[in-house]
Amino acid sequence: MKESMKKYFGWGATIVVTGAVTLLIFFCIYKFSALAAAVGKLIGILMPVIIGIAIAYVLSPLYNWLRHKILRLLRKTFGWNTRKCVRCAGVLAMIATFLGAAALVGGLLALIIPQIIASITSFASTLPSNMMHLSQSLQRLLANNPELEQNAMSLYAQGVGYIEEWIQNSLTPSIQDAMGYISIGVINTVTFFKNFFIGLIVAVYLLAGKERFLRGMTRCIYAVFDVRWGNLIMDYARYTHQVFTGFITGKLLDSFIIFILAAVILNIMNMPYAMLVSVIVGVTNIIPFFGPFIGAIPSFVIILINSPIQSLYFLIFIVALQQFDGNILGPKILGNSTGIGSFWVLFSILLFGGLFGFAGMLVGVPVFAVLSHIFEDILNRRLRKQNLPMKAEDYAWLDHIDSDGQPVRRKPKLHGGKPHEPEEDNLSGQAEDEPDACETEAAAAAADTGPDAEE
């Protein structure tokens, strides 16, 4: 009676949970805009905490290394007890971490920003003369090609008409809203710096008490779930930390090296606006797959306005640089940190970039790698539970699975339509048709000795 009641209770709970999940999915689809607005508002409120978590996560390896070194130094020098050493080492490591990060970022900005300002100023001051030079070059080119000139004048007239229409219908009305846009931009800038400052404070608290936070989260996991699920969640958490740490640190180092190489080589090539272009190339290289193309397009346009010939040289350089990064530098630094193929890298960038914008393009690859690992682990557990092969190669040319759980493959056909016979099948068929040499000799010996035996 109790077993039947448990079975019925399990069925009822399954039906209730399935219905609740179905209603929740329908509600999310039907009220997607309102739900997205609510999630966006919540993210806006928690943005300082999110920034603080990101800062603490990036600085955590440096903080751990410094604290370990300072802890050993204090124990050897002063002979303090464990608690006092840990506290003082944590405070000193915290100060050294933030001072070192501030010095690194400040030094890079002090080195890069004046060069960027000089490049932008030079670009703005030489833009009219460069445009005039480009126009004269086009006129000389068109003067020698009447047909090309006629087509170009037609396109020019269409472009002028489109620009006049855009000025009348779009630009003039939008000038009235320019002050509103400027005020919104100022408010957004102030909000960003406010969130960043609060995020620094949150990062300090997180780094100072990260062991306590981790212990509390682990305790909650094992309190809510049973031991099997708790161990599984901890395994997934460790794998997530490994993937994100390897990907983020590797990608930042890779992009910094690309920036240094671009700055040095472009200056050697005497390329205009070398520092500005190097910063664009290095920053956009953080984005996997699409980053090089995103950075190359505006850089090419900037150089094209100044010198069309050098813009072609820049295209050749950027293609060679990205080939070096994709085939040599990137694999050396990142290795196989994500464990997913090129197609899924592209898919994850498109998916998360479309959902979350620039931030989604940055973290889409490691997030998808973690989800792919979890899905692969679930598949392997299900296959292992059914005593089925877990390797994907075992399902090549699969016809069916027999009663013993072994794959039975179909024979692939060649272009002529005849099935491909494996070599061992041919040998076995030959063994069935033609007797073995030992068997032939034994039969002949038996035939010779047969009459003697009868006599």
C-alpha positions as a Python dict, from the first residue, in 0.01 Angstrom:
ca = {
    (1, 'M'): (0, 0, 0),
    (2, 'K'): (276, 239, 92),
    (3, 'E'): (468, 158, -227),
    (4, 'S'): (162, 226, -445),
    (5, 'M'): (99, 551, -260),
    (6, 'K'): (459, 657, -320),
    (7, 'K'): (427, 570, -688),
    (8, 'Y'): (104, 771, -725),
    (9, 'F'): (256, 1059, -530),
    (10, 'G'): (557, 1056, -764),
    (11, 'W'): (332, 1065, -1070),
    (12, 'G'): (131, 1351, -927),
    (13, 'A'): (442, 1550, -838),
    (14, 'T'): (581, 1495, -1189),
    (15, 'I'): (257, 1618, -1348),
    (16, 'V'): (244, 1924, -1121),
    (17, 'V'): (609, 2016, -1187),
    (18, 'T'): (569, 1964, -1563),
    (19, 'G'): (259, 2183, -1570),
    (20, 'A'): (427, 2455, -1364),
    (21, 'V'): (732, 2459, -1591),
    (22, 'T'): (509, 2472, -1901),
    (23, 'L'): (312, 2765, -1759),
    (24, 'L'): (635, 2943, -1665),
    (25, 'I'): (777, 2900, -2016),
    (26, 'F'): (450, 3024, -2171),
    (27, 'F'): (446, 3326, -1937),
    (28, 'C'): (808, 3411, -2022),
    (29, 'I'): (732, 3395, -2395),
    (30, 'Y'): (405, 3588, -2370),
    (31, 'K'): (545, 3857, -2139),
    (32, 'F'): (896, 3861, -2283),
    (33, 'S'): (921, 4240, -2323),
    (34, 'A'): (804, 4308, -1968),
    (35, 'L'): (1030, 4035, -1832),
    (36, 'A'): (1328, 4173, -2027),
    (37, 'A'): (1257, 4523, -1894),
    (38, 'A'): (1240, 4390, -1538),
    (39, 'V'): (1565, 4196, -1579),
    (40, 'G'): (1732, 4504, -1731),
    (41, 'K'): (1619, 4718, -1439),
    (42, 'L'): (1747, 4460, -1191),
    (43, 'I'): (2083, 4444, -1369),
    (44, 'G'): (2101, 4825, -1363),
    (45, 'I'): (2043, 4825, -987),
    (46, 'L'): (2300, 4552, -927),
    (47, 'M'): (2555, 4691, -1175),
    (48, 'P'): (2799, 4809, -901),
    (49, 'V'): (2794, 4458, -752),
    (50, 'I'): (2848, 4303, -1098),
    (51, 'I'): (3142, 4537, -1165),
    (52, 'G'): (3285, 4456, -821),
    (53, 'I'): (3257, 4081, -883),
    (54, 'A'): (3432, 4121, -1220),
    (55, 'I'): (3715, 4330, -1069),
    (56, 'A'): (3761, 4088, -779),
    (57, 'Y'): (3763, 3789, -1013),
    (58, 'V'): (4028, 3943, -1241),
    (59, 'L'): (4249, 4054, -949),
    (60, 'S'): (4204, 3736, -747),
    (61, 'P'): (4507, 3544, -893),
    (62, 'L'): (4742, 3836, -822),
    (63, 'Y'): (4595, 3880, -473),
    (64, 'N'): (4636, 3510, -390),
    (65, 'W'): (4997, 3506, -513),
    (66, 'L'): (5093, 3819, -318),
    (67, 'R'): (4923, 3702, -2),
    (68, 'H'): (5104, 3366, -16),
    (69, 'K'): (5443, 3534, -65),
    (70, 'I'): (5382, 3795, 209),
    (71, 'L'): (5256, 3526, 449),
    (72, 'R'): (5575, 3323, 410),
    (73, 'L'): (5786, 3638, 453),
    (74, 'L'): (5608, 3740, 776),
    (75, 'R'): (5637, 3394, 925),
    (76, 'K'): (6009, 3375, 854),
    (77, 'T'): (6083, 3734, 963),
    (78, 'F'): (5867, 3790, 1272),
    (79, 'G'): (5757, 3440, 1370),
    (80, 'W'): (5394, 3550, 1420),
    (81, 'N'): (5111, 3307, 1481),
    (82, 'T'): (4889, 3191, 1199),
    (83, 'R'): (4588, 3421, 1250),
    (84, 'K'): (4798, 3735, 1285),
    (85, 'C'): (5006, 3643, 981),
    (86, 'V'): (4702, 3574, 766),
    (87, 'R'): (4536, 3902, 863),
    (88, 'C'): (4842, 4119, 802),
    (89, 'A'): (4927, 3932, 480),
    (90, 'G'): (4573, 3984, 352),
    (91, 'V'): (4581, 4359, 421),
    (92, 'L'): (4924, 4407, 264),
    (93, 'A'): (4835, 4192, -37),
    (94, 'M'): (4512, 4390, -84),
    (95, 'I'): (4697, 4722, -83),
    (96, 'A'): (4970, 4592, -314),
    (97, 'T'): (4716, 4440, -554),
    (98, 'F'): (4513, 4756, -602),
    (99, 'L'): (4818, 4981, -612),
    (100, 'G'): (4983, 4755, -870),
    (101, 'A'): (4667, 4738, -1083),
    (102, 'A'): (4623, 5117, -1060),
    (103, 'A'): (4988, 5175, -1153),
    (104, 'L'): (4963, 4938, -1450),
    (105, 'V'): (4641, 5088, -1583),
    (106, 'G'): (4755, 5444, -1513),
    (107, 'G'): (5090, 5387, -1684),
    (108, 'L'): (4925, 5239, -1991),
    (109, 'L'): (4676, 5525, -2009),
    (110, 'A'): (4951, 5783, -1963),
    (111, 'L'): (5142, 5621, -2246),
    (112, 'I'): (4850, 5566, -2482),
    (113, 'I'): (4612, 5860, -2430),
    (114, 'P'): (4853, 6138, -2542),
    (115, 'Q'): (4931, 5937, -2855),
    (116, 'I'): (4561, 5883, -2923),
    (117, 'I'): (4484, 6252, -2870),
    (118, 'A'): (4768, 6349, -3104),
    (119, 'S'): (4644, 6100, -3365),
    (120, 'I'): (4284, 6225, -3341),
    (121, 'T'): (4396, 6590, -3357),
    (122, 'S'): (4613, 6521, -3660),
    (123, 'F'): (4333, 6328, -3824),
    (124, 'A'): (4083, 6610, -3769),
    (125, 'S'): (4323, 6882, -3885),
    (126, 'T'): (4431, 6700, -4202),
    (127, 'L'): (4087, 6565, -4291),
    (128, 'P'): (3988, 6852, -4529),
    (129, 'S'): (4319, 6840, -4717),
    (130, 'N'): (4312, 6460, -4732),
    (131, 'M'): (3956, 6464, -4865),
    (132, 'M'): (4058, 6725, -5124),
    (133, 'H'): (4354, 6511, -5228),
    (134, 'L'): (4133, 6204, -5253),
    (135, 'S'): (3882, 6400, -5463),
    (136, 'Q'): (4152, 6521, -5700),
    (137, 'S'): (4286, 6168, -5738),
    (138, 'L'): (3938, 6044, -5826),
    (139, 'Q'): (3892, 6328, -6076),
    (140, 'R'): (4217, 6241, -6252),
    (141, 'L'): (4113, 5878, -6261),
    (142, 'L'): (3769, 5960, -6400),
    (143, 'A'): (3909, 6201, -6662),
    (144, 'N'): (4087, 5913, -6831),
    (145, 'N'): (3778, 5685, -6822),
    (146, 'P'): (3463, 5849, -6970),
    (147, 'E'): (3235, 5553, -6904),
    (148, 'L'): (3351, 5527, -6546),
    (149, 'E'): (3304, 5902, -6508),
    (150, 'Q'): (2943, 5880, -6631),
    (151, 'N'): (2861, 5601, -6385),
    (152, 'A'): (3036, 5782, -6103),
    (153, 'M'): (2849, 6107, -6172),
    (154, 'S'): (2521, 5916, -6163),
    (155, 'L'): (2611, 5762, -5830),
    (156, 'Y'): (2730, 6101, -5708),
    (157, 'A'): (2397, 6264, -5799),
    (158, 'Q'): (2208, 5989, -5617),
    (159, 'G'): (2432, 6028, -5312),
    (160, 'V'): (2387, 6405, -5305),
    (161, 'G'): (2011, 6364, -5328),
    (162, 'Y'): (2010, 6112, -5048),
    (163, 'I'): (2223, 6339, -4828),
    (164, 'E'): (1996, 6641, -4893),
    (165, 'E'): (1690, 6436, -4809),
    (166, 'W'): (1858, 6305, -4493),
    (167, 'I'): (1951, 6658, -4384),
    (168, 'Q'): (1597, 6786, -4436),
    (169, 'N'): (1407, 6493, -4289),
    (170, 'S'): (1639, 6351, -4025),
    (171, 'L'): (1926, 6579, -3930),
    (172, 'T'): (1738, 6907, -3887),
    (173, 'P'): (1469, 6766, -3655),
    (174, 'S'): (1728, 6574, -3455),
    (175, 'I'): (1931, 6890, -3383),
    (176, 'Q'): (1654, 6998, -3147),
    (177, 'D'): (1706, 6680, -2947),
    (178, 'A'): (2085, 6718, -2939),
    (179, 'M'): (2085, 6881, -2596),
    (180, 'G'): (1876, 6596, -2464),
    (181, 'Y'): (2125, 6343, -2601),
    (182, 'I'): (2416, 6537, -2452),
    (183, 'S'): (2251, 6550, -2111),
    (184, 'I'): (2175, 6176, -2126),
    (185, 'G'): (2537, 6108, -2222),
    (186, 'V'): (2662, 6316, -1926),
    (187, 'I'): (2426, 6134, -1690),
    (188, 'N'): (2537, 5795, -1823),
    (189, 'T'): (2904, 5892, -1780),
    (190, 'V'): (2848, 6004, -1422),
    (191, 'T'): (2649, 5686, -1352),
    (192, 'F'): (2930, 5470, -1492),
    (193, 'F'): (3195, 5633, -1273),
    (194, 'K'): (2964, 5605, -973),
    (195, 'N'): (2907, 5235, -1038),
    (196, 'F'): (3278, 5181, -1096),
    (197, 'F'): (3374, 5350, -770),
    (198, 'I'): (3118, 5146, -574),
    (199, 'G'): (3237, 4837, -762),
    (200, 'L'): (3591, 4897, -634),
    (201, 'I'): (3460, 4900, -278),
    (202, 'V'): (3262, 4581, -343),
    (203, 'A'): (3575, 4420, -491),
    (204, 'V'): (3773, 4503, -175),
    (205, 'Y'): (3509, 4337, 44),
    (206, 'L'): (3491, 4034, -185),
    (207, 'L'): (3867, 3981, -192),
    (208, 'A'): (3896, 4030, 185),
    (209, 'G'): (3620, 3780, 266),
    (210, 'K'): (3621, 3547, -32),
    (211, 'E'): (3706, 3240, 178),
    (212, 'R'): (3412, 3316, 406),
    (213, 'F'): (3180, 3369, 110),
    (214, 'L'): (3294, 3045, -55),
    (215, 'R'): (3248, 2849, 266),
    (216, 'G'): (2898, 2990, 308),
    (217, 'M'): (2799, 2910, -51),
    (218, 'T'): (2937, 2556, -22),
    (219, 'R'): (2747, 2507, 303),
    (220, 'C'): (2423, 2627, 141),
    (221, 'I'): (2470, 2393, -158),
    (222, 'Y'): (2511, 2085, 60),
    (223, 'A'): (2224, 2197, 284),
    (224, 'V'): (1978, 2236, -4),
    (225, 'F'): (2088, 1938, -220),
    (226, 'D'): (2189, 1587, -129),
    (227, 'V'): (2550, 1475, -134),
    (228, 'R'): (2543, 1342, -492),
    (229, 'W'): (2400, 1663, -638),
    (230, 'G'): (2621, 1875, -413),
    (231, 'N'): (2934, 1702, -541),
    (232, 'L'): (2813, 1742, -899),
    (233, 'I'): (2748, 2114, -854),
    (234, 'M'): (3092, 2161, -699),
    (235, 'D'): (3253, 1980, -993),
    (236, 'Y'): (3071, 2206, -1239),
    (237, 'A'): (3169, 2514, -1038),
    (238, 'R'): (3537, 2416, -1044),
    (239, 'Y'): (3521, 2351, -1418),
    (240, 'T'): (3352, 2690, -1474),
    (241, 'H'): (3624, 2865, -1275),
    (242, 'Q'): (3893, 2685, -1473),
    (243, 'V'): (3738, 2777, -1811),
    (244, 'F'): (3674, 3143, -1726),
    (245, 'T'): (4016, 3193, -1565),
    (246, 'G'): (4200, 3035, -1857),
    (247, 'F'): (3996, 3214, -2122),
    (248, 'I'): (3985, 3565, -1972),
    (249, 'T'): (4349, 3584, -1861),
    (250, 'G'): (4469, 3422, -2182),
    (251, 'K'): (4261, 3651, -2402),
    (252, 'L'): (4376, 3964, -2218),
    (253, 'L'): (4741, 3859, -2251),
    (254, 'D'): (4691, 3769, -2617),
    (255, 'S'): (4528, 4106, -2694),
    (256, 'F'): (4802, 4296, -2510),
    (257, 'I'): (5072, 4119, -2712),
    (258, 'I'): (4882, 4193, -3034),
    (259, 'F'): (4862, 4561, -2933),
    (260, 'I'): (5239, 4576, -2867),
    (261, 'L'): (5319, 4404, -3199),
    (262, 'A'): (5083, 4632, -3391),
    (263, 'A'): (5225, 4946, -3229),
    (264, 'V'): (5586, 4849, -3299),
    (265, 'I'): (5538, 4725, -3656),
    (266, 'L'): (5305, 5009, -3762),
    (267, 'N'): (5554, 5265, -3636),
    (268, 'I'): (5832, 5088, -3825),
    (269, 'M'): (5612, 5098, -4138),
    (270, 'N'): (5560, 5471, -4075),
    (271, 'M'): (5185, 5415, -4081),
    (272, 'P'): (4970, 5721, -4002),
    (273, 'Y'): (4789, 5724, -3666),
    (274, 'A'): (4985, 5415, -3558),
    (275, 'M'): (4899, 5435, -3186),
    (276, 'L'): (4528, 5497, -3248),
    (277, 'V'): (4507, 5205, -3490),
    (278, 'S'): (4704, 4980, -3254),
    (279, 'V'): (4466, 5052, -2968),
    (280, 'I'): (4164, 4975, -3189),
    (281, 'V'): (4321, 4649, -3308),
    (282, 'G'): (4426, 4542, -2956),
    (283, 'V'): (4094, 4622, -2787),
    (284, 'T'): (3874, 4460, -3050),
    (285, 'N'): (4099, 4151, -3052),
    (286, 'I'): (3947, 4061, -2713),
    (287, 'I'): (3630, 3960, -2900),
    (288, 'P'): (3681, 3609, -3041),
    (289, 'F'): (3639, 3545, -3414),
    (290, 'F'): (3481, 3881, -3509),
    (291, 'G'): (3723, 4104, -3318),
    (292, 'P'): (3992, 4131, -3587),
    (293, 'F'): (3733, 4226, -3852),
    (294, 'I'): (3562, 4478, -3623),
    (295, 'G'): (3896, 4649, -3553),
    (296, 'A'): (4030, 4634, -3908),
    (297, 'I'): (3737, 4814, -4075),
    (298, 'P'): (3756, 5153, -3893),
    (299, 'S'): (4136, 5139, -3893),
    (300, 'F'): (4138, 5083, -4270),
    (301, 'V'): (3902, 5376, -4326),
    (302, 'I'): (4115, 5607, -4109),
    (303, 'I'): (4433, 5519, -4300),
    (304, 'L'): (4252, 5524, -4636),
    (305, 'I'): (4157, 5890, -4594),
    (306, 'N'): (4523, 5977, -4534),
    (307, 'S'): (4693, 5744, -4782),
    (308, 'P'): (4517, 5485, -5002),
    (309, 'I'): (4844, 5303, -5074),
    (310, 'Q'): (4929, 5265, -4707),
    (311, 'S'): (4576, 5140, -4638),
    (312, 'L'): (4647, 4848, -4870),
    (313, 'Y'): (4973, 4782, -4684),
    (314, 'F'): (4774, 4791, -4360),
    (315, 'L'): (4530, 4529, -4491),
    (316, 'I'): (4819, 4298, -4578),
    (317, 'F'): (4971, 4355, -4233),
    (318, 'I'): (4646, 4296, -4045),
    (319, 'V'): (4580, 3972, -4234),
    (320, 'A'): (4932, 3847, -4154),
    (321, 'L'): (4897, 3956, -3790),
    (322, 'Q'): (4567, 3778, -3744),
    (323, 'Q'): (4701, 3463, -3909),
    (324, 'F'): (4990, 3471, -3663),
    (325, 'D'): (4750, 3525, -3375),
    (326, 'G'): (4503, 3258, -3482),
    (327, 'N'): (4753, 2986, -3571),
    (328, 'I'): (5054, 3046, -3346),
    (329, 'L'): (5008, 3296, -3061),
    (330, 'G'): (4647, 3219, -2967),
    (331, 'P'): (4686, 2840, -2945),
    (332, 'K'): (5009, 2881, -2745),
    (333, 'I'): (4845, 3108, -2486),
    (334, 'L'): (4486, 2981, -2477),
    (335, 'G'): (4546, 2619, -2578),
    (336, 'N'): (4217, 2428, -2572),
    (337, 'S'): (4078, 2622, -2276),
    (338, 'T'): (3719, 2611, -2400),
    (339, 'G'): (3703, 2266, -2559),
    (340, 'I'): (3454, 2366, -2831),
    (341, 'G'): (3495, 2380, -3208),
    (342, 'S'): (3511, 2682, -3436),
    (343, 'F'): (3147, 2651, -3541),
    (344, 'W'): (3028, 2662, -3180),
    (345, 'V'): (3255, 2959, -3111),
    (346, 'L'): (3082, 3146, -3394),
    (347, 'F'): (2740, 3028, -3275),
    (348, 'S'): (2801, 3137, -2915),
    (349, 'I'): (2925, 3482, -3019),
    (350, 'L'): (2620, 3539, -3240),
    (351, 'L'): (2378, 3411, -2975),
    (352, 'F'): (2512, 3588, -2667),
    (353, 'G'): (2611, 3898, -2864),
    (354, 'G'): (2254, 3930, -2989),
    (355, 'L'): (2114, 3879, -2638),
    (356, 'F'): (2356, 4083, -2427),
    (357, 'G'): (2547, 4304, -2672),
    (358, 'F'): (2920, 4367, -2634),
    (359, 'A'): (2941, 4195, -2293),
    (360, 'G'): (2776, 3886, -2443),
    (361, 'M'): (3037, 3874, -2720),
    (362, 'L'): (3314, 3882, -2458),
    (363, 'V'): (3185, 3607, -2226),
    (364, 'G'): (2971, 3410, -2472),
    (365, 'V'): (3244, 3158, -2560),
    (366, 'P'): (3331, 3048, -2201),
    (367, 'V'): (2963, 3042, -2100),
    (368, 'F'): (2876, 2822, -2397),
    (369, 'A'): (3180, 2602, -2322),
    (370, 'V'): (3050, 2542, -1968),
    (371, 'L'): (2698, 2467, -2094),
    (372, 'S'): (2842, 2231, -2355),
    (373, 'H'): (3045, 2050, -2088),
    (374, 'I'): (2739, 2007, -1866),
    (375, 'F'): (2532, 1877, -2159),
    (376, 'E'): (2810, 1635, -2258),
    (377, 'D'): (2833, 1511, -1900),
    (378, 'I'): (2457, 1450, -1885),
    (379, 'L'): (2472, 1257, -2213),
    (380, 'N'): (2759, 1040, -2086),
    (381, 'R'): (2575, 965, -1763),
    (382, 'R'): (2263, 861, -1952),
    (383, 'L'): (2461, 640, -2190),
    (384, 'R'): (2658, 484, -1905),
    (385, 'K'): (2336, 411, -1720),
    (386, 'Q'): (2206, 220, -2026),
    (387, 'N'): (2543, 41, -2079),
    (388, 'L'): (2587, 205, -2420),
    (389, 'P'): (2909, 333, -2583),
    (390, 'M'): (2995, 691, -2487),
    (391, 'K'): (3241, 783, -2762),
    (392, 'A'): (3099, 960, -3068),
    (393, 'E'): (3317, 745, -3295),
    (394, 'D'): (3122, 437, -3187),
    (395, 'Y'): (2810, 576, -3357),
    (396, 'A'): (2966, 624, -3701),
    (397, 'W'): (2775, 435, -3974),
    (398, 'L'): (2540, 307, -3705),
    (399, 'D'): (2251, 87, -3817),
    (400, 'H'): (2117, -16, -3475),
    (401, 'I'): (2215, -120, -3123),
    (402, 'D'): (2186, -491, -3051),
    (403, 'S'): (2051, -650, -2734),
    (404, 'D'): (2400, -657, -2579),
    (405, 'G'): (2441, -281, -2620),
    (406, 'Q'): (2694, -310, -2902),
    (407, 'P'): (2668, -91, -3215),
    (408, 'V'): (2590, -267, -3542),
    (409, 'R'): (2716, -65, -3839),
    (410, 'R'): (2584, -53, -4190),
    (411, 'K'): (2828, -94, -4476),
    (412, 'P'): (2907, 237, -4649),
    (413, 'K'): (2852, 245, -5023),
    (414, 'L'): (3108, 356, -5278),
    (415, 'H'): (3038, 577, -5580),
    (416, 'G'): (2961, 272, -5792),
    (417, 'G'): (2678, 174, -5561),
    (418, 'K'): (2850, -144, -5438),
    (419, 'P'): (2902, -182, -5066),
    (420, 'H'): (3251, -148, -4931),
    (421, 'E'): (3371, -481, -4795),
    (422, 'P'): (3611, -453, -4502),
    (423, 'E'): (3937, -638, -4537),
    (424, 'E'): (3867, -875, -4252),
    (425, 'D'): (3533, -970, -4409),
    (426, 'N'): (3709, -1063, -4735),
    (427, 'L'): (3963, -1270, -4548),
    (428, 'S'): (3696, -1445, -4349),
    (429, 'G'): (3497, -1517, -4667),
    (430, 'Q'): (3806, -1658, -4830),
    (431, 'A'): (3865, -1877, -4527),
    (432, 'E'): (3511, -2010, -4551),
    (433, 'D'): (3539, -2093, -4926),
    (434, 'E'): (3895, -2228, -4928),
    (435, 'P'): (4010, -2473, -4658),
    (436, 'D'): (4322, -2407, -4462),
    (437, 'A'): (4647, -2580, -4570),
    (438, 'C'): (4680, -2764, -4238),
    (439, 'E'): (4325, -2896, -4268),
    (440, 'T'): (4402, -3022, -4625),
    (441, 'E'): (4715, -3209, -4514),
    (442, 'A'): (4530, -3366, -4220),
    (443, 'A'): (4251, -3486, -4446),
    (444, 'A'): (4501, -3639, -4693),
    (445, 'A'): (4684, -3820, -4412),
    (446, 'A'): (4358, -3960, -4281),
    (447, 'A'): (4265, -4086, -4629),
    (448, 'D'): (4604, -4263, -4668),
    (449, 'T'): (4599, -4431, -4329),
    (450, 'G'): (4235, -4524, -4347),
    (451, 'P'): (4268, -4863, -4538),
    (452, 'D'): (4572, -4966, -4330),
    (453, 'A'): (4375, -4910, -4016),
    (454, 'E'): (4093, -5127, -4149),
    (455, 'E'): (4334, -5411, -4237),
}
